[in-house]
């Protein structure tokens, strides 16, 4: 990772975490934030390490991963521009619980623990935003656990596609380029099983593969 200089308050205006702040407040935070560039495949955070920084994605994507008992990769989440990670380590001082790896060349902002906690103390809006994020992640974790316990592979793949789809020009599109192996790692199944499920979903016109993206069809969204 290559560390660069401070960023401008103009850059922080585009970051949802800092959007509620005034321009003067963003100017102060800009003095503490650093911008870094990471290559595809680079490990940004290593599970078990004791580093103390908050990371915010400006561009690119990263995946939150752990290893199961067999040593296979399990993808817990895909992080996109505007998302941030690493805040739990800054709050509870425990080792990193998972690794974060760049899925493509990315630019990130990083904020040290002291500066992060100072921001939380001085800006109630940030504290509320971070709290909401933690609650959302707990709910996502609960949903993943429930899906793994109660749904078959077909149901887990369908649920993943529905949750990852975003509105793009009137269509629901999984904008993140998820390979079948990525999906398998996220739903706890083999690549072969995921391939069969995806082929069936496409044959039944629930999804459409288009330019390396997955379009979720209206029929799928309202199927009973």
N, C-alpha and C positions, 0 to 999 in steps of 0.2 A: 504494500500500500504506500502511495506517495502522499505525504502531507503537504498541504499548501498553506496559504495565508488566511487571514480572517476573511469573512464574507461580508457583503453589504446588507444593510437593513432591507434593501429592495428584494434580495433573494429570500429573506425570511418572510416577507409578505406573502410568498407563494406557498409557504409551509403551513398546513392546517393547524399544527400545534401552536404556532405563534400568531395565527390570524387574529385572535381576539385582542391582542395587545395594541397599544398605541404606537405611533411611529417612533416616538422618543424611547419607549420601552424596548422596541426592536433594535434601535441603535445601540442601546446598552448591551443587549444580548449578543448582537453581532460582534462585539469586541471579544467575547468569550468563545464563540463557536468557531470551529475549524472545519475546513473542507478537505476531504480526502478522495482520491480516485482509487478504485480497486478493479482488478482484471477479472474476467470471467473465471469462475472456479476458485477464486481466492477465499480463504476462510477469514471472515471478519471477526467472529467470536468463536472461541473454542469451548466446548462443554467442559466444565470443571475448572476453568481458569478464574483468576481473581481480579481481572481488570475491571476498572470502574469508569465506564463512559456510556453515555447515551448516544445512539446512532439514529439519524434521520435520513431516509432515502430521498435524494433529489432526483435522480434518474437511474434507470435500470431496474433490476429485480434481484431479490435474494430469497433464499429458502431457509426455513428454520427446521433443523434436522436433529434426530437422535438415532442411536443404533439399538436394535433389539438384541435379544439374547444370542441370536445367530450371527450377529454382526452386520445384518442387513440394514440399509438406510430406511428410516421412516420419516416422511415429510410431514411436519406438524402444521406448517403454514407457508404461504407464499406472500412475501412482502413487496409492496409496490411503491412508486413515488408518493411521498406524503406520509407513509407509514414510518413508525419508529420502533426501536427495540433496545433492550438493554436496561430499561428503567427499573426492573425488579431487583437487579443486582445493586443498584444505587440506593434502593430503599431498605432492603433487608440484609445487605452485606454478605449474602451467601454465595457460594461459587455459581458460575453460570450453569443453568440447568440443561441447556441445549446449545448446539452449534448453529451459526448462521453463515451461509455460504452464498457468494454472489452467483446468480444464475446467468448473468451477462455482465459486461463491463458497466460499472456503475459509479456514480458520484454520491457521496454521503456527507452529511454534517455530523460532527461529533462534539459532545459537550461533556466536560469532566463532572465528576460527582459533586464537588464543591460548588461549581457554577450552577449545576442542575438543581441542587437543593436550595441554593440561594434564590433561584428563579421561582421555585415553588413557594418559598416563604413570602416572597414579595408580590406574587401575582396569583390571586385566588383562582383566576380563570384557568391558568395552567394546571393547578392542582385538580380542579374539577375535570378538566379534559383528560388528564392522566388517569384519574380514578375511573372515569367512564371507560377508558381503554382497557384497564385491567379487568373491570367487570365484564366487558364484552369478550375478552379473551377467555375468562373463566367459563362463560356461557358457551363459547365455541368449543372449549375443551369438553364440557359436559355433553354437548351435542355429538362430538366425535366419539366419545366413550359409549353413548347410547346407540349410535349408529353401528359401531363395531359389535356391540352386544346383541342388538335386536334385528338388524337388517342383514340380508344376504348380500353377496357381492354385487348383484344387479342393483339392489336398492342403494348400496353405498356409492356406487358409481353415479347413479342417477342423482342422488342427493348432492354429491360433490359438484357435478356439472351445473345443477340448479343454483347452488350457493356461489359458484365462481362466475356465473354469467352476469354481464353488465349491459346496460342499455347502450346501443351504438346505432345511430341512425334508424331508430324504430325497431331494431332487432335485439334479441338477447344473445350476446356473444361472449364466449370465454376468451377474452383477449390475451390472457397469459398463454404462452405456447407450452401446453402440457403434453409431454410425450406419454405414450401408454405406460412406460416404466414409471414416470412421475406419478401418474394416476394410481398405478399399482402400489407405489410407496405411500401414497396418501390414504388409500382405503384398506391396506393390509391384505392384499391379494397378489396372485402371480400375474406376471405380464400376459401370459397366455389367456388366463381367465378374463382379464380386462379387455384383451383384443376381441374375444368372443362377445362380450357384452356390448362393446362399442359397435361391432359389426351388426349386431342385432338391432341396436338403437337406430343405427343409420338405415338399415333395411326397412324398419317400421316407420321411418321418416320422423322420428322424434328429434334427431339431430342431423346436421349437415356439415360435412367437412369442407371448409372453404379457405384457401390460401393459408394453410397451416393453423387456422383457427376453427373452433367448434361453434356452430350456430345452433342454439337451442330453439327448436320450432315451437310455434304457438300450440300445436296439438299436445306437445309434451308438457307445456306449462299448465294446461287445463285438463289433462287426462284424468279420468276417474277410474 
